[in-house]
Amino acid sequence: MIQSLSIVWNSPEGFHLGPIMLRYYSLGFVIAFGLGWLIMKKIFEREGESMEKLDKLFIYTLIATLLGARLGQVFFYDWPYFREHPEEILLPFKFRPEFEFSGFAGLASHGAAIAIILFMIYYSRKVIHRPLLWVLDRVVIPVTSGGIFVRLGNFFNSEILGDVTSPDTPTAVKFIRGEEWLNKADVIKKTGIKDYDKAYEAVEHDPQFANILADIPYRHPAQLYEAFLYVFVFLIIYFMYWKTDARKKHGLIFGVFLVLLWSVRFVVEYVKESQGGFESSLGNALSTGQWLSIPFILVGFWLIFTAKNRKETL
């Protein structure tokens, strides 16, 4: 018999360093890009490329990730809203009904993937003067490692939740801060506690709010499922680059990355709460994330099957 590991998750957004709050999601991004830089440094040293070119790659990848992820969220998942609020697309503010610092609440990995590929076209032609697939075969290694920490950040932030499940599910999690009906304003109103962090703590521990806690469902920790499976994707392509001659066949590592990573995304979507988008217009047969993953997977298979025709010539 499997012992249930179901937990109640009530992590704050971050921790304070004096007057500054370091948010876990931001920390995840910092770790992702820092580790990515170290991985690419080893690769560039092996390939005989300069650190100046690595620094430019770091900057381009950072811009592409943030810009592409934001625009992906806007156009793939929430266009009806942003069509009416275009000023919020690239600004972390809400102007209506009143001014509010909202941060960037939505980032879509499909958009980030498209933007990175587009930026790498410029980088391969104008900076490093290597074939595009040579660049992508290597960039996807740190990108995959970064995806692990981004998904862990999503978990700490109680966002991108899984579907409701039974508390007997071994991995079930009750996200106190993740339910739309219990946002910061709502929890303050329901508890009468003005500090939302203290209000969430009261919901978790104070018996007088047991009814609120009971109404919060257990869910699949979809973020952790993705992070865990991304570890295996990373290990596979890392091994391919360092221990085989796959790096000499342009597009092979990139193709394996596309098939494995987006297949993980496709499968995990089955236990993930809908994030909206255009899925309803296609009959809800698949989620928006699944529809967007299919082209990446198909391109990946094509790259794998044709890689033998693209040998390293440098």
C-alpha positions in Angstrom: 0.0 0.0 0.0 1.3 3.4 -1.0 1.4 5.9 1.9 -0.2 9.2 0.9 2.3 12.1 0.7 -0.5 14.7 0.3 0.5 18.0 1.8 -0.9 21.5 2.5 1.2 24.1 0.7 1.3 27.6 2.0 4.6 29.0 0.9 5.0 32.9 0.9 6.1 34.6 -2.3 9.7 34.8 -1.0 11.8 35.8 1.9 13.0 39.2 3.2 16.6 40.4 3.1 16.1 43.5 5.2 13.6 45.8 3.4 13.9 43.8 0.2 11.8 40.7 -0.6 13.6 38.1 -2.7 10.9 36.2 -4.5 11.3 32.5 -5.0 10.2 32.8 -8.7 12.8 35.5 -9.3 15.4 33.4 -7.5 14.5 30.5 -9.8 15.2 32.6 -12.8 18.5 33.8 -11.4 19.6 30.2 -10.7 18.4 29.1 -14.1 20.4 31.7 -16.0 23.5 31.5 -13.7 23.7 27.7 -14.1 23.0 28.1 -17.8 26.0 30.4 -18.2 28.3 28.0 -16.4 27.1 25.1 -18.7 27.6 27.2 -21.8 31.0 28.3 -20.6 32.2 24.7 -20.5 30.7 24.1 -24.0 32.3 27.2 -25.4 35.7 26.3 -24.0 35.4 22.9 -25.6 34.5 24.5 -28.9 37.1 27.2 -28.8 34.7 30.1 -28.7 35.4 33.3 -26.9 33.7 34.5 -23.6 32.7 37.7 -25.4 30.5 35.7 -27.7 29.1 33.8 -24.6 28.2 37.1 -22.9 26.2 38.2 -26.0 24.5 34.8 -26.1 23.5 35.2 -22.4 22.0 38.7 -23.1 20.1 37.5 -26.2 18.7 34.5 -24.5 17.6 36.5 -21.5 15.8 39.1 -23.6 14.3 36.4 -25.8 13.0 34.4 -22.8 11.4 37.2 -21.1 10.0 39.0 -24.2 8.9 35.8 -25.9 7.3 34.3 -22.8 5.3 37.5 -22.2 4.1 37.8 -25.8 3.3 34.1 -25.8 1.0 34.6 -22.8 -0.6 37.6 -24.4 -1.3 36.1 -27.8 -1.7 32.4 -27.1 -3.6 32.5 -23.8 -5.1 35.9 -22.9 -5.6 37.9 -26.1 -9.2 38.9 -25.4 -8.0 40.7 -22.2 -4.9 42.4 -23.7 -6.8 43.5 -26.8 -8.8 45.7 -24.4 -5.7 46.6 -22.3 -2.8 46.9 -24.8 -0.8 49.2 -22.4 -0.3 46.2 -20.0 1.4 44.0 -22.6 4.9 45.2 -21.9 4.3 47.1 -18.7 4.0 45.6 -15.2 1.1 47.8 -14.3 -2.7 47.9 -14.4 -4.2 51.3 -15.2 -7.8 50.4 -15.0 -10.0 50.6 -12.9 -7.2 52.1 -10.9 -3.4 52.2 -11.1 -1.8 49.1 -9.6 1.7 47.4 -9.8 0.7 44.0 -11.0 4.0 42.5 -12.2 4.1 40.2 -15.2 1.5 37.6 -14.1 1.7 35.5 -17.3 4.7 33.9 -19.0 4.2 31.2 -21.7 7.0 28.7 -22.4 5.9 28.2 -26.0 6.4 31.9 -26.7 9.8 31.8 -25.1 10.8 28.9 -27.3 9.8 30.7 -30.5 11.6 33.9 -29.4 14.8 32.0 -28.5 14.9 30.4 -31.9 14.4 33.7 -33.7 17.1 35.4 -31.6 19.5 32.5 -32.3 19.1 33.0 -36.1 20.6 36.5 -35.6 23.2 35.3 -33.2 24.3 32.5 -35.5 24.7 34.7 -38.5 26.0 37.9 -37.0 27.9 37.0 -33.9 29.2 33.4 -33.7 29.1 32.6 -37.5 28.1 29.0 -36.9 25.1 27.2 -38.4 21.9 27.8 -36.6 21.4 24.2 -35.7 25.0 24.1 -34.2 23.9 26.9 -31.9 20.5 25.3 -31.0 22.1 21.9 -30.3 24.1 23.5 -27.5 21.7 26.2 -26.2 19.0 23.7 -25.4 21.2 22.1 -22.8 21.1 25.1 -20.4 17.6 25.9 -21.5 16.4 22.5 -20.2 18.2 22.9 -16.9 16.6 26.4 -16.6 13.2 24.9 -17.1 13.6 22.8 -14.0 14.1 25.8 -11.8 11.4 27.8 -13.4 8.9 25.1 -12.7 10.1 24.8 -9.1 9.5 28.6 -8.9 6.0 28.0 -10.2 5.4 25.5 -7.4 6.7 27.9 -4.7 4.4 30.6 -6.2 1.4 28.2 -6.2 0.8 28.9 -9.9 0.1 26.7 -13.0 -1.9 24.3 -10.8 -2.9 20.8 -11.6 -6.4 19.4 -11.8 -8.4 18.6 -8.6 -7.6 15.1 -7.3 -8.3 12.9 -4.3 -6.4 13.5 -1.1 -5.5 9.9 -1.3 -3.4 10.6 -4.4 0.2 10.1 -3.2 1.3 13.4 -4.6 -1.8 15.5 -3.9 -1.2 19.1 -2.7 -3.6 21.6 -1.3 -2.4 25.0 -2.6 -3.8 27.5 -0.1 -2.5 30.5 -2.1 -3.3 29.2 -5.5 -7.1 29.3 -5.7 -8.6 32.2 -7.7 -11.4 32.5 -5.2 -8.9 33.0 -2.3 -6.6 35.7 -3.6 -5.0 38.3 -1.4 -8.0 40.6 -1.2 -10.4 37.6 -0.6 -8.4 36.1 2.2 -8.2 39.4 4.0 -12.0 39.9 3.6 -12.8 36.3 4.8 -10.5 36.3 7.8 -10.6 40.0 8.8 -6.8 40.0 9.0 -5.2 42.9 7.2 -1.9 41.3 6.5 -2.5 38.7 3.8 0.5 36.5 4.8 -0.9 36.3 8.3 -4.4 35.7 6.9 -3.1 32.7 4.9 -1.4 31.4 7.9 -4.6 31.7 9.9 -6.5 29.7 7.2 -3.9 26.9 7.5 -3.7 26.8 11.3 -6.6 28.6 13.0 -9.6 26.2 13.7 -12.1 29.1 13.3 -11.2 29.1 9.5 -11.3 25.3 9.1 -14.2 25.7 6.8 -12.2 27.7 4.4 -9.3 25.2 4.5 -11.7 22.4 3.9 -13.1 24.1 0.8 -9.6 24.2 -0.8 -9.3 21.1 -3.0 -6.3 18.8 -3.3 -4.6 19.1 -6.7 -1.9 17.4 -8.8 1.4 19.3 -8.4 1.8 19.6 -12.2 4.8 22.0 -11.7 6.7 19.3 -9.9 5.8 16.6 -12.4 7.3 18.8 -15.2 10.4 19.7 -13.2 11.0 16.0 -12.3 10.7 14.9 -16.0 12.8 17.8 -17.2 15.7 16.4 -15.2 15.7 13.3 -17.4 15.5 15.4 -20.6 18.5 17.4 -19.4 20.5 14.3 -18.5 19.8 12.7 -21.9 20.8 15.7 -24.0 23.8 16.5 -21.7 25.0 12.9 -22.1 24.5 13.1 -25.9 26.7 16.2 -26.2 29.5 15.2 -23.9 29.7 11.4 -24.3 28.7 10.8 -27.9 29.3 12.3 -31.4 25.7 13.6 -31.6 27.1 17.2 -31.4 28.7 16.6 -34.9 25.3 15.9 -36.5 23.6 19.3 -36.7 20.0 19.3 -35.3 20.2 15.9 -33.6 20.4 17.1 -30.0 18.0 19.9 -30.7 15.6 17.4 -32.3 15.7 15.1 -29.3 15.2 18.1 -27.0 12.1 19.1 -29.0 10.6 15.7 -28.9 11.3 14.9 -25.2 10.6 18.3 -23.6 7.4 19.1 -25.5 6.2 15.5 -25.1 6.6 16.0 -21.3 4.6 19.2 -21.6 1.9 17.4 -23.7 1.5 14.6 -21.2 1.5 16.7 -18.1 -1.2 18.9 -19.6 -3.6 16.0 -19.0 -3.4 16.7 -15.2 -3.0 20.4 -15.4 -5.8 23.0 -14.9 -6.8 24.8 -18.0 -4.9 28.0 -18.6 -7.4 29.2 -21.2 -6.4 30.2 -24.7 -7.9 29.0 -28.0 -8.7 25.4 -26.9 -12.4 26.0 -26.6 -12.6 27.1 -30.3 -11.1 23.7 -31.2 -13.6 21.7 -29.2 -11.6 21.2 -26.1 -10.2 18.0 -27.5 -6.7 19.1 -26.4 -5.5 22.0 -24.2 -3.9 25.1 -25.7 -0.6 23.9 -24.4 -1.0 20.6 -26.1 -1.9 22.1 -29.5 1.1 24.4 -29.3 3.4 21.5 -28.4 2.5 19.3 -31.4 4.4 21.4 -34.0 7.6 21.4 -31.8 7.4 17.6 -31.5 6.9 17.1 -35.2 9.8 19.3 -36.1 11.9 17.5 -33.6 11.2 14.1 -35.2 12.1 15.6 -38.6 15.4 16.9 -37.3 16.2 13.5 -35.7 15.5 11.5 -38.9 17.4 13.9 -41.1 20.4 14.6 -38.8 22.6 12.0 -40.5 22.6 14.3 -43.6 24.0 17.2 -41.7 27.6 16.4 -40.6 30.0 18.8 -38.8 32.1 20.5 -41.4 34.0 23.0 -39.3 
